[in-house]
């Protein structure tokens, strides 16, 4: 395997109470449908999905996946506590001889995705002190 540093688009999907035997397969179906370059499930609460920014159609796949996640979060009560974050940045990962990601990418962009929640049923408000 070869170690590589490249720009990745990261999608972070988080469920406050943890995914279960009903919700997890639905999320996995959405993930697999959008053919990420790599994804991982961090039991029991989150998924990280990675797309190379240089992969053909990656922007279309990302946009479509975010739209599907928004539909399910807003339209299905079972996903009321799911939040989706995103970020883009350089990460280090191992690839096979065809250039496919074969190990969990490392870098601060994953943390950025956890902080940058873009889809949530609950509006986040910031109260100013009086």
DSSP file (Angstrom, degrees, kcal/mol; ACC not computed):
  #  RESIDUE AA STRUCTURE BP1 BP2  ACC     N-H-->O    O-->H-N    N-H-->O    O-->H-N    TCO  KAPPA ALPHA  PHI   PSI    X-CA   Y-CA   Z-CA
    1    1 A X              0   0    0      0, 0.0     2,-0.4     0, 0.0    95,-0.2   0.000 360.0 360.0 360.0 152.0    0.0    0.0    0.0
    2    2 A X  E     -A   95   0A   0     93,-2.2    93,-3.0    94,-0.1     2,-0.4  -0.907 360.0-132.6-113.9 137.3    1.0    3.6   -0.7
    3    3 A X  E     +A   94   0A   0     -2,-0.4     2,-0.3    91,-0.2    91,-0.2  -0.747  32.5 178.6 -89.4 136.0    0.6    6.5    1.7
    4    4 A X  E     -A   93   0A   0     89,-3.2    89,-2.6    -2,-0.4     2,-0.5  -0.972  25.8-148.5-139.2 149.0   -0.9    9.6    0.0
    5    5 A X  E     +A   92   0A   0     -2,-0.3     2,-0.3    87,-0.2    87,-0.2  -0.986  37.6 144.1-116.6 128.4   -2.0   13.1    1.0
    6    6 A X  E     -A   91   0A   0     85,-2.2    85,-2.4    -2,-0.5     2,-0.3  -0.976  52.8 -85.7-156.0 163.0   -4.9   14.6   -0.9
    7    7 A X  E     -A   90   0A   0     -2,-0.3    46,-1.6    83,-0.2    47,-0.4  -0.613  47.0-176.1 -75.0 131.8   -8.0   16.8   -0.6
    8    8 A X  E     -AB  89  52A   0     81,-2.7    81,-2.2    -2,-0.3     2,-0.5  -0.955  25.5-135.6-127.3 149.2  -11.0   14.9    0.5
    9    9 A X  E     -AB  88  51A   0     42,-3.3    42,-2.2    -2,-0.3     2,-0.4  -0.922  29.0-158.4 -98.8 127.2  -14.6   15.9    1.0
   10   10 A X  E     -AB  87  50A   0     77,-3.3    77,-1.8    -2,-0.5     2,-0.5  -0.911  12.8-167.5-114.5 132.3  -15.9   14.5    4.3
   11   11 A X  E     -AB  86  49A   0     38,-2.7    38,-2.8    -2,-0.4     2,-0.5  -0.978   8.4-162.8-114.7 130.0  -19.5   13.9    5.3
   12   12 A X  E     -AB  85  48A   0     73,-2.7    73,-3.0    -2,-0.5     2,-0.5  -0.959   2.9-168.2-115.3 124.1  -20.1   13.1    9.0
   13   13 A X  E     -AB  84  47A   0     34,-2.5    34,-2.3    -2,-0.5     2,-0.4  -0.964  11.2-177.2-115.9 123.4  -23.5   11.5   10.0
   14   14 A X  E     -AB  83  46A   0     69,-2.9    69,-2.9    -2,-0.5     2,-0.5  -0.963  16.8-165.6-128.0 135.5  -24.2   11.5   13.7
   15   15 A X  E >   -A   82   0A   0     30,-2.5     3,-1.3    -2,-0.4    67,-0.2  -0.980  15.4-148.4-120.4 117.3  -27.1   10.0   15.7
   16   16 A X  T 3  S+     0   0    0     65,-1.4    -1,-0.1    -2,-0.5    66,-0.1   0.859  99.2  35.7 -53.9 -42.6  -27.4   11.3   19.3
   17   17 A X  T 3  S-     0   0    0      1,-0.2    -1,-0.3    28,-0.1    28,-0.1   0.429 121.8-102.1 -93.3   0.3  -28.9    8.0   20.7
   18   18 A X    <   -     0   0    0     -3,-1.3    27,-0.3    27,-0.2    -1,-0.2   0.225  38.4 -80.4  89.9 144.3  -26.9    5.7   18.4
   19   19 A X        -     0   0    0     25,-3.0     2,-0.2    -4,-0.1    25,-0.1  -0.434  49.9-161.9 -73.6 153.9  -28.0    4.0   15.2
   20   20 A X     >  -     0   0    0     -2,-0.1     4,-2.5     0, 0.0     5,-0.4  -0.598  39.8 -76.7-127.4-171.4  -30.0    0.7   15.7
   21   21 A X  T  4 S+     0   0    0      1,-0.2     4,-0.2    -2,-0.2    -2,-0.0   0.636 129.3  41.6 -67.4 -13.3  -31.0   -2.3   13.7
   22   22 A X  T  > S+     0   0    0      2,-0.1     4,-0.8     3,-0.1    -1,-0.2   0.848 120.6  36.6 -96.7 -47.5  -33.6   -0.3   11.9
   23   23 A X  H  > S+     0   0    0      1,-0.2     4,-2.2     2,-0.2     5,-0.2   0.854 108.2  62.5 -78.5 -35.4  -31.9    3.0   11.2
   24   24 A X  H  X S+     0   0    0     -4,-2.5     4,-2.7     1,-0.2     5,-0.2   0.919 102.2  49.1 -60.4 -46.8  -28.4    1.7   10.4
   25   25 A X  H  > S+     0   0    0     -5,-0.4     4,-1.9    -4,-0.2    -1,-0.2   0.852 110.5  52.4 -62.7 -31.3  -29.3   -0.3    7.3
   26   26 A X  H  X S+     0   0    0     -4,-0.8     4,-1.9     2,-0.2    -1,-0.2   0.928 111.3  45.6 -68.5 -44.4  -31.2    2.6    5.9
   27   27 A X  H  X S+     0   0    0     -4,-2.2     4,-2.6     1,-0.2    -2,-0.2   0.916 112.1  52.2 -63.5 -43.0  -28.2    4.9    6.3
   28   28 A X  H  X S+     0   0    0     -4,-2.7     4,-2.9     1,-0.2     5,-0.2   0.875 106.7  53.6 -60.8 -37.5  -25.9    2.3    4.9
   29   29 A X  H  X S+     0   0    0     -4,-1.9     4,-2.1     2,-0.2    -1,-0.2   0.918 109.9  47.2 -63.8 -42.5  -28.2    2.0    1.8
   30   30 A X  H  X S+     0   0    0     -4,-1.9     4,-1.1     2,-0.2    -2,-0.2   0.934 113.7  48.4 -63.4 -45.5  -28.0    5.7    1.2
   31   31 A X  H ><>S+     0   0    0     -4,-2.6     3,-0.9     1,-0.2     5,-0.5   0.957 114.0  44.9 -59.4 -52.4  -24.2    5.7    1.7
   32   32 A X  H ><5S+     0   0    0     -4,-2.9     3,-1.3     1,-0.3    -1,-0.2   0.835 106.5  60.6 -64.2 -33.0  -23.7    2.7   -0.7
   33   33 A X  H 3<5S+     0   0    0     -4,-2.1    -1,-0.3     1,-0.2    -2,-0.2   0.817 105.4  48.8 -61.8 -31.0  -26.0    4.2   -3.3
   34   34 A X  T <<5S-     0   0    0     -4,-1.1    -1,-0.2    -3,-0.9    -2,-0.2   0.269 103.4-134.7 -98.7  10.8  -23.8    7.2   -3.6
   35   35 A X  T < 5 -     0   0    0     -3,-1.3    -3,-0.1    -4,-0.1    -2,-0.1   0.853  24.7-161.1  42.5  67.5  -20.6    5.2   -4.0
   36   36 A X      < -     0   0    0     -5,-0.5    15,-0.2     1,-0.1     3,-0.2  -0.296  26.9-122.0 -70.3 162.6  -18.1    6.9   -1.7
   37   37 A X  S    S-     0   0    0     13,-1.7    64,-0.3     1,-0.3     2,-0.3   0.774  92.7 -13.1 -73.2 -25.7  -14.4    6.5   -2.1
   38   38 A X  E     -C   50   0A   0     12,-1.5    12,-3.4    62,-0.1    -1,-0.3  -0.928  65.3-180.0-167.7 147.7  -14.3    5.2    1.5
   39   39 A X  E     -C   49   0A   0     -2,-0.3     2,-0.3    10,-0.2    10,-0.2  -0.986   5.5-165.4-149.3 159.5  -16.6    5.1    4.6
   40   40 A X  E     -C   48   0A   0      8,-2.4     8,-2.5    -2,-0.3     2,-0.6  -0.998  15.9-138.0-145.8 145.8  -16.4    3.9    8.1
   41   41 A X  E     -C   47   0A   0     -2,-0.3     2,-0.9     6,-0.2     6,-0.2  -0.911  10.9-159.3-103.3 122.8  -19.0    3.2   10.9
   42   42 A X  E >>  -C   46   0A   0      4,-3.4     4,-2.0    -2,-0.6     3,-0.8  -0.850  45.5 -92.6-105.1  97.0  -17.8    4.3   14.4
   43   43 A X  T 34 S-     0   0    0     -2,-0.9     4,-0.0     1,-0.3   -25,-0.0  -0.183  88.9  -7.2 -58.3 137.4  -20.1    2.3   16.6
   44   44 A X  T 34 S+     0   0    0    -25,-0.1   -25,-3.0   -29,-0.0    -1,-0.3  -0.964 130.4  29.7-105.2   5.6  -22.7    3.2   17.7
   45   45 A X  T <4 S+     0   0    0     -3,-0.8   -30,-2.5   -27,-0.3     2,-0.3   0.650 100.8  36.6-108.0 -15.4  -23.2    6.8   16.8
   46   46 A X  E  <  -BC  14  42A   0     -4,-2.0    -4,-3.4   -32,-0.2     2,-0.4  -0.961  41.8-155.9-149.5 157.3  -21.5    7.9   13.6
   47   47 A X  E     -BC  13  41A   0    -34,-2.3   -34,-2.5    -2,-0.3     2,-0.5  -0.968  11.7-156.3-122.9 141.9  -20.4    7.4   10.0
   48   48 A X  E     -BC  12  40A   0     -8,-2.5    -8,-2.4    -2,-0.4     2,-0.4  -0.991  12.5-168.7-114.8 130.2  -17.6    9.1    8.2
   49   49 A X  E     -BC  11  39A   0    -38,-2.8   -38,-2.7    -2,-0.5     2,-0.4  -0.973   3.8-161.3-121.7 133.2  -17.9    9.2    4.4
   50   50 A X  E     -BC  10  38A   0    -12,-3.4   -13,-1.7    -2,-0.4   -12,-1.5  -0.936  10.7-178.9-122.2 136.2  -15.0   10.3    2.2
   51   51 A X  E     -B    9   0A   0    -42,-2.2   -42,-3.3    -2,-0.4     2,-0.3  -0.999  29.4-124.8-128.0 133.5  -14.9   11.4   -1.4
   52   52 A X  E >   -B    8   0A   0     -2,-0.4     3,-1.0   -44,-0.2   -44,-0.2  -0.594  16.8-139.7 -69.9 135.7  -11.8   12.4   -3.3
   53   53 A X  T 3  S+     0   0    0    -46,-1.6     6,-0.2    -2,-0.3    -1,-0.1   0.690 101.9  54.3 -71.7 -15.3  -12.3   15.9   -4.7
   54   54 A X  T 3  S+     0   0    0    -47,-0.4    -1,-0.2     4,-0.1     2,-0.2   0.490  82.3 110.8 -95.5  -4.4  -10.6   14.7   -7.9
   55   55 A X  S X  S-     0   0    0     -3,-1.0     3,-1.8     1,-0.1     4,-0.3  -0.462  80.8 -99.4 -72.3 140.4  -12.8   11.7   -8.5
   56   56 A X  T 3  S+     0   0    0      1,-0.3    -1,-0.1    -2,-0.2    -4,-0.1  -0.333 104.6   3.9 -57.4 136.7  -15.2   12.0  -11.5
   57   57 A X  T 3> S+     0   0    0      1,-0.1     4,-2.4    -3,-0.1    -1,-0.3   0.584  86.8 133.0  64.8  13.4  -18.7   12.9  -10.5
   58   58 A X  H <> S+     0   0    0     -3,-1.8     4,-2.6     1,-0.2     5,-0.2   0.910  71.2  51.7 -62.8 -39.9  -17.7   13.4   -6.8
   59   59 A X  H  > S+     0   0    0     -4,-0.3     4,-2.5     1,-0.2    -1,-0.2   0.912 110.7  48.3 -62.0 -41.5  -19.5   16.7   -6.6
   60   60 A X  H  > S+     0   0    0      2,-0.2     4,-2.3     1,-0.2    -1,-0.2   0.912 112.6  48.4 -64.0 -43.1  -22.7   15.2   -8.0
   61   61 A X  H  X S+     0   0    0     -4,-2.4     4,-2.6     2,-0.2    -2,-0.2   0.913 113.1  47.7 -63.3 -43.4  -22.5   12.2   -5.6
   62   62 A X  H  X S+     0   0    0     -4,-2.6     4,-2.6     2,-0.2     5,-0.2   0.939 112.9  47.3 -63.7 -48.8  -22.0   14.5   -2.6
   63   63 A X  H  X S+     0   0    0     -4,-2.5     4,-2.0     1,-0.2    -1,-0.2   0.903 114.3  47.6 -60.0 -43.0  -24.8   16.8   -3.5
   64   64 A X  H  X S+     0   0    0     -4,-2.3     4,-2.4    -5,-0.2    -1,-0.2   0.903 111.5  49.9 -66.7 -42.2  -27.2   13.9   -4.1
   65   65 A X  H  X S+     0   0    0     -4,-2.6     4,-2.5     1,-0.2    -2,-0.2   0.925 110.9  49.1 -64.2 -43.9  -26.2   12.2   -0.8
   66   66 A X  H  X S+     0   0    0     -4,-2.6     4,-2.3     1,-0.2    -1,-0.2   0.886 111.2  50.6 -62.9 -38.3  -26.7   15.4    1.2
   67   67 A X  H  X S+     0   0    0     -4,-2.0     4,-2.1    -5,-0.2    -1,-0.2   0.914 111.3  47.8 -64.9 -42.9  -30.1   15.9   -0.4
   68   68 A X  H  X S+     0   0    0     -4,-2.4     4,-2.1     2,-0.2    -2,-0.2   0.888 111.7  50.2 -65.2 -39.3  -31.1   12.3    0.4
   69   69 A X  H  X S+     0   0    0     -4,-2.5     4,-2.5     2,-0.2     5,-0.2   0.908 109.7  50.7 -65.4 -41.1  -30.0   12.7    4.0
   70   70 A X  H  X S+     0   0    0     -4,-2.3     4,-2.5     1,-0.2     5,-0.3   0.914 109.2  51.9 -63.4 -41.8  -31.9   15.9    4.4
   71   71 A X  H  X S+     0   0    0     -4,-2.1     4,-1.8     1,-0.2    -2,-0.2   0.929 113.2  43.2 -58.7 -47.0  -35.1   14.2    3.0
   72   72 A X  H  X S+     0   0    0     -4,-2.1     4,-1.6     2,-0.2     7,-0.3   0.883 114.7  49.3 -71.4 -37.3  -34.9   11.3    5.5
   73   73 A X  H  < S+     0   0    0     -4,-2.5    -2,-0.2     1,-0.2    -1,-0.2   0.924 119.0  37.9 -66.9 -43.7  -34.0   13.5    8.5
   74   74 A X  H  < S+     0   0    0     -4,-2.5    -1,-0.2    -5,-0.2    -2,-0.2   0.736 124.2  40.4 -79.3 -22.9  -36.8   16.0    7.8
   75   75 A X  H  < S+     0   0    0     -4,-1.8     2,-0.5    -5,-0.3    -2,-0.2   0.557 105.9  58.8-107.3  -8.2  -39.3   13.4    6.7
   76   76 A X    ><  -     0   0    0     -4,-1.6     3,-2.3    -5,-0.1    -1,-0.2  -0.964  62.2-151.7-130.8 116.9  -38.9   10.3    9.0
   77   77 A X  G >  S+     0   0    0     -2,-0.5     3,-1.6     1,-0.3     4,-0.2   0.739  93.5  70.5 -58.2 -26.1  -39.3   10.6   12.8
   78   78 A X  G 3  S+     0   0    0      1,-0.3    -1,-0.3     2,-0.1     3,-0.2   0.709 101.9  46.0 -65.1 -17.5  -36.9    7.7   13.3
   79   79 A X  G X  S+     0   0    0     -3,-2.3     3,-1.7    -7,-0.3    -1,-0.3   0.082  74.4 118.5-110.6  21.2  -34.1   10.1   12.2
   80   80 A X  T <  S+     0   0    0     -3,-1.6    41,-0.3     1,-0.3    42,-0.2   0.756  78.7  45.6 -62.8 -25.4  -35.1   13.1   14.2
   81   81 A X  T 3  S+     0   0    0     -3,-0.2   -65,-1.4    -4,-0.2     2,-0.3   0.277  86.9 114.1-101.5  10.6  -31.8   13.1   16.2
   82   82 A X  E <   -A   15   0A   0     -3,-1.7    39,-0.6   -67,-0.2     2,-0.3  -0.646  43.4-172.1 -85.8 137.7  -29.5   12.6   13.1
   83   83 A X  E     -AD  14 120A   0    -69,-2.9   -69,-2.9    -2,-0.3     2,-0.4  -0.949   9.0-152.7-126.1 148.8  -27.2   15.5   12.2
   84   84 A X  E     -AD  13 119A   0     35,-2.4    34,-3.2    -2,-0.3    35,-1.9  -0.986  13.2-177.9-126.2 128.0  -25.0   15.8    9.1
   85   85 A X  E     -AD  12 117A   0    -73,-3.0   -73,-2.7    -2,-0.4     2,-0.3  -0.788   3.5-168.0-117.5 164.7  -21.7   17.7    8.9
   86   86 A X  E     +A   11   0A   0     30,-1.7     2,-0.3    -2,-0.3   -75,-0.2  -0.990  11.8 160.0-149.5 155.6  -19.3   18.3    6.1
   87   87 A X  E     -A   10   0A   0    -77,-1.8   -77,-3.3    -2,-0.3     2,-0.4  -0.967  22.7-141.0-163.5 168.0  -15.9   19.7    5.4
   88   88 A X  E     +A    9   0A   0     -2,-0.3     2,-0.3   -79,-0.2   -79,-0.2  -0.998  40.1 115.6-135.4 138.6  -13.1   19.6    2.8
   89   89 A X  E     -A    8   0A   0    -81,-2.2   -81,-2.7    -2,-0.4     2,-0.2  -0.972  61.1 -59.5 176.2 173.2   -9.4   19.4    3.4
   90   90 A X  E     +A    7   0A   0     -2,-0.3    19,-0.5   -83,-0.2     2,-0.3  -0.505  51.4 171.7 -73.4 136.0   -6.1   17.6    3.1
   91   91 A X  E     -A    6   0A   0    -85,-2.4   -85,-2.2    -2,-0.2     2,-0.4  -0.958  28.9-125.6-140.2 158.6   -6.0   14.2    4.7
   92   92 A X  E     +AE   5 106A   0     14,-2.8    14,-3.0    -2,-0.3     2,-0.3  -0.894  40.0 151.3-107.8 135.9   -3.4   11.4    4.8
   93   93 A X  E     -A    4   0A   0    -89,-2.6   -89,-3.2    -2,-0.4     2,-0.4  -0.972  41.6-106.9-155.6 164.6   -4.5    7.8    3.8
   94   94 A X  E     -A    3   0A   0     -2,-0.3     8,-3.3   -91,-0.2     9,-0.8  -0.784  32.4-165.8 -99.0 144.4   -3.3    4.6    2.3
   95   95 A X  E     -AF   2 101A   0    -93,-3.0   -93,-2.2    -2,-0.4     6,-0.2  -0.868  17.2-123.5-124.0 158.7   -4.2    3.5   -1.2
   96   96 A X    >   -     0   0    0      4,-1.8     3,-2.0    -2,-0.3   -94,-0.1  -0.279  50.4 -83.1 -85.9-175.7   -4.0    0.3   -3.1
   97   97 A X  T 3  S+     0   0    0      1,-0.3    -1,-0.1     2,-0.1    -2,-0.0   0.669 131.6  55.6 -67.4 -15.2   -2.2    0.0   -6.4
   98   98 A X  T 3  S-     0   0    0      2,-0.1    -1,-0.3     0, 0.0     0, 0.0   0.437 120.1-108.1 -93.0  -0.4   -5.3    1.3   -8.2
   99   99 A X    <   +     0   0    0     -3,-2.0     2,-0.2     1,-0.3    -2,-0.1   0.538  69.3 146.2  88.6   7.3   -5.4    4.5   -6.0
  100  100 A X        -     0   0    0      1,-0.1    -4,-1.8     2,-0.0    -1,-0.3  -0.560  57.9-105.6 -79.2 141.8   -8.4    3.4   -4.0
  101  101 A X  B     +F   95   0A   0    -64,-0.3    -6,-0.3    -2,-0.2    -1,-0.1  -0.490  42.7 171.0 -66.9 128.9   -8.5    4.5   -0.3
  102  102 A X        +     0   0    0     -8,-3.3     2,-0.3    -2,-0.2    -7,-0.2   0.388  56.3  44.1-123.0  -0.3   -7.8    1.4    1.9
  103  103 A X  S    S-     0   0    0     -9,-0.8     2,-0.2     3,-0.0    -1,-0.1  -0.969  96.3 -80.9-142.8 159.5   -7.4    2.9    5.4
  104  104 A X        -     0   0    0     -2,-0.3   -12,-0.1   -11,-0.1    -2,-0.0  -0.410  53.7-118.6 -60.8 121.3   -9.2    5.4    7.5
  105  105 A X        -     0   0    0     -2,-0.2     2,-0.4   -12,-0.1   -12,-0.2  -0.308  26.2-146.8 -63.1 146.1   -8.0    8.9    6.4
  106  106 A X  B     +E   92   0A   0    -14,-3.0   -14,-2.8    -3,-0.1     2,-0.2  -0.930  42.4  88.5-117.4 138.6   -6.2   11.0    9.1
  107  107 A X  S >  S-     0   0    0     -2,-0.4     3,-1.2   -16,-0.2     4,-0.5  -0.753  79.0 -83.2 152.8 164.2   -6.3   14.8    9.5
  108  108 A X  T 3> S+     0   0    0      1,-0.2     4,-1.9    -2,-0.2     3,-0.3   0.636 107.2  80.5 -67.3 -16.5   -8.1   17.7   11.1
  109  109 A X  H 3> S+     0   0    0    -19,-0.5     4,-1.9     1,-0.2    -1,-0.2   0.813  86.9  58.6 -64.3 -28.8  -10.7   17.9    8.3
  110  110 A X  H <> S+     0   0    0     -3,-1.2     4,-1.4     2,-0.2    -1,-0.2   0.912 106.6  47.6 -63.9 -42.0  -12.6   15.0   10.0
  111  111 A X  H  > S+     0   0    0     -4,-0.5     4,-1.4    -3,-0.3    -2,-0.2   0.878 108.0  55.9 -64.5 -37.6  -12.9   17.1   13.1
  112  112 A X  H  X S+     0   0    0     -4,-1.9     4,-2.0     1,-0.2     3,-0.3   0.894 104.3  53.3 -61.6 -39.7  -14.1   20.1   11.0
  113  113 A X  H  < S+     0   0    0     -4,-1.9    -1,-0.2     1,-0.2  -101,-0.2   0.858 105.3  54.5 -63.9 -34.7  -16.9   17.9    9.6
  114  114 A X  H  < S+     0   0    0     -4,-1.4    -1,-0.2     1,-0.2    -2,-0.2   0.828 114.3  40.9 -67.7 -30.8  -18.0   17.1   13.2
  115  115 A X  H  < S+     0   0    0     -4,-1.4     2,-1.3    -3,-0.3    -2,-0.2   0.748 102.3  71.2 -87.1 -25.7  -18.2   20.8   14.0
  116  116 A X     <  -     0   0    0     -4,-2.0   -30,-1.7    -5,-0.2     2,-0.4  -0.564  66.5-178.6 -97.3  72.3  -19.8   22.0   10.8
  117  117 A X  E     +D   85   0A   0     -2,-1.3   -32,-0.3   -32,-0.2     3,-0.1  -0.586  10.5 167.7 -74.4 122.8  -23.3   20.6   11.0
  118  118 A X  E     +     0   0A   0    -34,-3.2     2,-0.4    -2,-0.4   -33,-0.2   0.614  62.9  44.4-111.6 -19.4  -25.3   21.5    7.9
  119  119 A X  E     +D   84   0A   0    -35,-1.9   -35,-2.4   -46,-0.0     2,-0.3  -0.985  65.6 137.9-131.9 123.4  -28.4   19.3    8.2
  120  120 A X  E     -D   83   0A   0     -2,-0.4   -37,-0.1   -37,-0.2   -39,-0.1  -0.956  49.2-138.3-159.7 142.9  -30.3   18.9   11.4
  121  121 A X  S    S+     0   0    0    -39,-0.6     2,-0.6   -41,-0.3   -40,-0.1   0.797  93.8  71.1 -70.9 -27.7  -34.0   18.8   12.3
  122  122 A X  S    S-     0   0    0    -42,-0.2     2,-0.2    -3,-0.1    -1,-0.1  -0.806  85.2-133.6 -95.3 119.1  -33.2   21.0   15.3
  123  123 A X        -     0   0    0     -2,-0.6     2,-0.5     1,-0.1    -2,-0.1  -0.521  19.7-131.8 -69.3 133.4  -32.4   24.6   14.5
  124  124 A X        -     0   0    0     -2,-0.2     2,-0.3    -4,-0.1    -1,-0.1  -0.769  28.0-171.4 -89.4 127.0  -29.3   25.7   16.4
  125  125 A X        -     0   0    0     -2,-0.5     2,-0.5     2,-0.0     0, 0.0  -0.861  15.9-149.0-118.7 153.4  -29.8   29.0   18.2
  126  126 A X        -     0   0    0     -2,-0.3     2,-0.4     2,-0.0    -2,-0.0  -0.971  13.2-151.4-123.5 115.9  -27.4   31.2   19.9
  127  127 A X        -     0   0    0     -2,-0.5     2,-0.3     1,-0.0    -2,-0.0  -0.729   9.4-141.6 -90.5 134.2  -28.7   33.3   22.8
  128  128 A X        -     0   0    0     -2,-0.4     2,-0.1     1,-0.1    -2,-0.0  -0.700  26.3-106.8 -90.5 143.7  -27.0   36.6   23.5
  129  129 A X              0   0    0     -2,-0.3    -1,-0.1     1,-0.1     0, 0.0  -0.384 360.0 360.0 -67.1 148.5  -26.6   37.6   27.1
  130  130 A X              0   0    0     -2,-0.1    -1,-0.1     0, 0.0    -2,-0.0   0.468 360.0 360.0 -75.6 360.0  -28.8   40.4   28.3
